[in-house]
Amino acid sequence: MTSVERDALAVLQPPFAGPTAPSWLLRLLEEGLTGVGLFGSNIESPEQLAALTAALREARPEVLIATDEEGGDVTRLDAQTGSAYPGNHALGAVDDPDLTRAVAAAIGSRLAACGVNVDWAPCADVNSDPRNPVIGVRSFGDDPALVARHTAAYVEGLQSAGVAACVKHFPGHGDTHVDSHLALPRVDVTLDQLRRRDLVPFEAAIAAGTRCVMSAHILLPALDPAHPATLSPAALAGLLRAPAEQGGLGFDGLIYTDAIEMKAISDTHGLAGGCVLAIAAGADALCVGGEPCDEEQVLYLRDALVAAVREGRLSEERLHDAAERVRALGAWAAAARATASRPQPPTDIGLQAARRALRVIPGTAPFRPLTTPPYVAALTPGVTMAVGRRTPWGLEPALNQLLPGTRGGCYGPHDVDAPGGGAGATAARILADAGERPVVAVVRDAHRHPWMQRILAALLQARPATAVVEMGVPHGKPAGAPYLATHGAARVCGQAAAEALTGR
């Protein structure tokens, strides 16, 4: 294998199928592949994950093993049960950087114990557009200073456990109402606005020593009218890498791309074309995405990068620089695994944080704790690819632990749009399903879903004592109803809400 082929392998970070490493992957690690991305389908238990990562390290001791473990709504360790840690929005609601640092250290310790050494977290996005469909509770909030101090604390906590932080999504995915998994978002702000708002948390993360930054698939015409940030030399080689005296942030660590197969990139440039353009723009490590790769796909992408070098579309020096940065992070991760202190926060730190994040606002009448098993009506929106469709959320399991016999059902936009449906008919169906039980309505980003608002209004008109639990971004409460805001849908957020609803 030539040096260019080894460098091309080195910048690829592919996912793969299943809970064990396929033989082709182990062989490619020995030949020059430097890392992999793990997703929920790769993880069954801590013991299985530790065995998987041990096999990867046996093939390549300095392998990078990365995953999206943000806590909150985006979890891979707890994809089957819901996260044991609240996400960024809950931590921002508490606004205690020491707590954020402790939660991040706990997540890092769990990852390190399982052999994972890169966390694609935290989100440093300032959630300035309430309509944002893909960031929302993944953000610490809409205030740049708050997001900055918690991003820095998260980086410090995570890396204290020997796990590299990867702050995302540069230069900021918060001012969008388009999901880049599905299309290319456009952010029409001036460079001055970008610096005063979206770049502030990234500057704090770099000052805190983050090892990695992940690019966003967003178009900022004021910065580069032709290319999304992942493919933009102005964004990566310029704004992110350039020293301060040249107007940049001076970041010298590893630049990951967001998943290249996302439609914001692949629909225009294709998977291979996106890989070539991203490395040429200044990215170092290519996150190939959430769909598993096989050997043929990995070699196809390797060969596309090699061909781009031979044809003059990608310089050999740029590819080699990217590969060396990836290898350097692998060396850091191997050393950190041997020397990190791995602090041990309290085992219930996640639940403690979720309890502190919970906000309870009484309704028109005083709120009375539930004493009999309720009916939980979950008004269920679709979820993004980042969250995943299999991760459970809601209140019914947690309430059933405290009030055995709790029942529930899910209702969605199809109930409103169905023949003979409508908000009033759906509310009537909920009440019929509930019978004499008290009703708890659970919503997620109700402000973004008119169908949800209509059902809630009809339900509260028919039964004003219905408690409303918002497990997304709280943005306006229904008039009169008892209202609980969890600031996220992690399992522990549901547990905290259930405790409050029952007076426990």
Buried (B, 14 or more C-beta within 10 A) or exposed (E): EEEBBBBBBBBBBBBBBEBBBBEBBBEBBEEBBBBBBBBBBBBBEEEBBBBBBEBBBEBBEBBBBBBBBBBBBBBBBBBEEBBBBBBBBBBBBBBBBEBBBBBBBBBBBBBBEBBBBBBBBBBBBBBBBBEBBBBBBBBBBBBBEBBBBBBBBBBBBBBBBBBBBBBBBBBBBBBBEBBBBBEBBEBEBEBEBBBEBBBBBBBBBBEBEBBBBBBBBBBBEEBBEEBBBBBBBBBBBBBBBBEEEEEBBBBEBBBBBBBBBBBBBBEBBBBBBBBBBBBBBBBBBBBBBBEBBBBEBBBEBBEBBBBBBEEEEBEBEBBBBBBEBBBBBBEBBBEBBEEBEBBEBEEEBBBBBBBBBBBBEEBEEEBEEBEEBBBBBBBBBEBBBBBBEEBBBBBBBBBBBBBEEBBBBEBBBEBBEEEEBBBBBBBBBBBEBBEEBBBBBBBBBBBBBEBBBBBBBBBBEBBBBBBBBBBBBBBEBBEBBBBBBBBBBBBBBBBBBBBBBBEE
